[in-house]
Amino acid sequence: MADIEADVIVVGSGVSGALLAAKLSAAGVKVAVLEAGSPVDRSEAVQRYWDALIKVPECPYPVSPEADHPVSDNLDHWYRQVGPEKFKSTYVKVLGGTTWHWLGTCLRFVPNDFRLSSTYGRGVDWPIGYQELEKFYGEAEAEIGVSGDSAESLGAPRSSRYPMPAIPPTFLDKAYARALAGTKYEVRSTPQGRNSAERDDRPACCGNASCIPVCPVQAKYDATVHVTRAKKGGAAIHTETTATSIDVGPDGRISAIRFRRRDRSEGTAVGKVFVLAAHAIETPRLLLNSASEQRPGGVANSSDQVGRNLMDHPTQLSWALAPEPLWPYRGPLSTSGIENLRDGEFRRERPAFRIEIGNDGWSWPTGAPVTTAVELAQQGLRGKALDAALRDQASRHVRMASLIEQLPEPQNRVTLDPGEKDFYGVPLPRLFYSLDSYVQDGLAAAREAHAEIFGKLGATQIQHRDGAEGAGHIIGTARMGADPKSSVVDRALRSHDHANLFILGSTVFPTSATANPTLTIAALSLRAADAVKAALVG
């Protein structure tokens, strides 16, 4: 007898799993969600962030053997990396997933992102187009609660308005806009999954400046919003329950998901339909760990594409000193950006990118302003002289980050480490990751753009990070496509191999584009809801 039974078994409670569970349970479908992590106490998470000496995105969500995950300042803790480049993006295992420490950026893809191969001869095309997803983008903006300027399409035509007005631009944003007026760099308000007004029993953003790693007041959306809605609809949420393998019946349909609890007890979850929404590292890890004599390559992997085409948005980070105070370190970490460089014929030769204008000064690249105080003290400054110098420098810190499009490369992949396993006996993720010349050309173009923009701003002491940073966007590894020989799921996100298995999240993206992926993840999940319901009676 199964330990957990439902019509639909969902693995993962991040934005894709939580949204789907909320939609299905509201329609009367019996849903059970398996989540490896625990619920987060927001006040305790905020305190851990305040107390942390090294304030990386994961610091409010401590690792443990029972819910282990990568950490930015010690990637080798979890990843076993064998490629020429380090894969630097991370995730957490908690109820609500990595939306706890996302920035909140909610950009749509632009139409040509879905037809990159046919338009520019690069990458692959998606099996769906922008118009098929457009109404779901609008629904996703309403579900998340996006604040944005409805008069700006940002390259993606809209049929609906944002549910809330844009977050106001900062003093720093306005300085960029003035300096770049009349140039090719158009400064625009960034659509964000945070309240600009009270909505859904959540307050408006009050500028706590810690969006990454935790919003103290939940003005910024996280997936516990939809976990709560799913529970109200009758969904069963099983935390501290780690999926370890998948059983397949003789008819090729998924028959059960095996799991382990923290006391090492084992169980099975049985349903009519199974949905994997466990992120682009954990989903292929689970599928590959489900290998059997009948399926030596793992579940849903007749194409040998599970784990392949791992992507991120390799990020060019640059910082400088403005000629006058622009007052960073206040408000959301980014409220404006430059989005008009995300498409064009240049994509035949080098990738597109979007430029994020930071309100967080030099905190990302250098750990400022704390490190600034240390440096000034080491120069011998004390007392009022130290205070004056710190005020002067910190008030003029500016930074930009360009998120670079990365193409799918089959050798960039997630596999299972042959030697090391986690607390539950599942092999650790083994990553091969590299950056090709196309990405390198994009990083170079971004540095040139940053230098030009800083020049218009009159900034000095311009510095560029040598090498790409991770954007926190883990993309690919079980892509969608029309051909079962070269993809893992179809256009409805249903496995080509198993009629009752669906995969959600940025895991299914055929290409990375340049937009932060969360809004597209949400739109695809909402679109998949009808297909999942249909599979219950199919």
Summary of the structure (lengths in Angstrom):
residues: 538
radius of gyration: 22.6
end to end distance: 24.2
largest distance: 76.9
contacts: 1962
relative contact order: 0.19
helix: 30%
strand: 21%
